[in-house]
């Protein structure tokens, strides 16, 4: 007999209704999230333009980076760069480090004439 107290597979009807609702919402939510995020990011032009800009930015960082620097306090990877002003400041700092490393080092034992 189907009524309020009906059981399905040994479970109460409210338990089955709750489990079905949760399962359906998880599957629907997951698929909607996948369709709206992954597919739109992979297929949109914005992601292609963004990736091209990111590659260009990383090439510029690699070009301006002073690789001989061993100081751990400097921003080697440009992680603190948030805008154009930060980028210009970072480039100036890297150029200063390159100039310092290019200078001949003074020896303590150099001859005086």
C-alpha atoms as one frame of an Amber mdcrd trajectory, in Angstrom:
protein
   0.000   0.000   0.000   1.344   3.382  -0.929   0.660   6.019   1.638   2.490
   8.271   4.037   4.241   5.383   5.774   5.380   3.577   2.589   8.897   2.137
   2.479  11.168   1.814  -0.559  13.954  -0.732  -0.343  13.646  -0.824   3.431
  13.948   2.960   3.788  11.293   5.423   4.791   9.842   7.548   1.981  11.150
  10.811   3.497  14.678   9.388   3.664  14.473   8.317   0.029  13.060  11.695
  -0.994  15.887  13.503   0.853  18.579  11.263  -0.614  17.146  11.685  -4.105
  17.002  15.468  -3.737  20.595  15.684  -2.521  21.853  13.394  -5.280  20.000
  15.278  -7.982  21.190  18.673  -6.703  24.812  17.532  -6.551  24.713  16.132
 -10.076  22.886  19.159 -11.489  25.084  21.652  -9.648  28.269  19.897 -10.711
  27.303  19.752 -14.333  26.131  23.382 -14.371  29.380  24.484 -12.737  31.393
  22.527 -15.276  29.468  23.965 -18.194  29.673  27.550 -16.980  33.275  27.586
 -15.785  35.444  25.101 -17.646  33.810  25.252 -21.042  33.436  28.999 -21.027
  37.061  29.466 -19.993  38.374  27.013 -22.547  36.242  28.209 -25.425  36.138
  31.933 -24.838  38.419  34.452 -26.484  39.104  36.077 -23.151  41.022  33.088
 -21.899  43.126  33.022 -25.069  43.890  36.742 -24.760  44.564  36.327 -21.049
  46.978  33.446 -21.659  48.782  35.439 -24.356  49.126  38.397 -21.997  50.332
  36.159 -19.200  52.957  34.577 -21.464  54.099  38.016 -22.627  54.318  39.232
 -19.022  56.372  36.194 -17.996  58.723  36.683 -20.967  59.269  40.274 -19.882
  59.956  39.193 -16.310  62.493  36.632 -17.519  64.159  39.234 -19.741  64.536
  41.844 -16.982  65.273  39.453 -14.100  68.728  39.632 -12.595  69.445  35.928
 -12.332  72.785  36.274 -10.544  71.176  37.714  -7.463  71.280  35.399  -4.477
  69.374  37.548  -2.004  66.255  35.862  -0.724  64.646  39.184   0.184  64.252
  40.387  -3.404  61.121  39.733  -5.410  62.733  37.311  -7.875  59.486  36.025
  -9.378  57.641  39.351  -9.394  55.029  38.119  -6.936  54.469  41.589  -5.489
  53.640  43.121  -8.881  50.007  44.203  -8.867  49.954  47.045 -11.367  52.099
  48.940 -13.867  53.752  51.077 -11.182  54.871  47.975  -9.283  56.171  46.459
 -12.520  58.238  49.562 -13.349  59.632  49.639  -9.809  60.544  45.946 -10.071
  62.311  46.524 -13.412  64.301  49.436 -11.960  65.384  47.307  -9.012  66.471
  44.476 -11.314  68.433  46.916 -13.501  70.178  48.310 -10.412  71.163  44.789
  -9.361  72.514  44.057 -12.842  74.621  47.243 -12.741  75.978  46.364  -9.294
  76.962  42.893 -10.457  78.600  44.294 -13.609  80.932  46.557 -11.623  84.411
  45.154 -11.061  84.857  44.058  -7.474  87.524  45.723  -5.407  90.103  43.363
  -4.064  91.581  43.735  -0.601  94.964  42.763  -1.995  95.138  45.103  -4.995
  98.440  46.857  -5.677  98.714  50.586  -5.110 100.840  52.585  -7.560
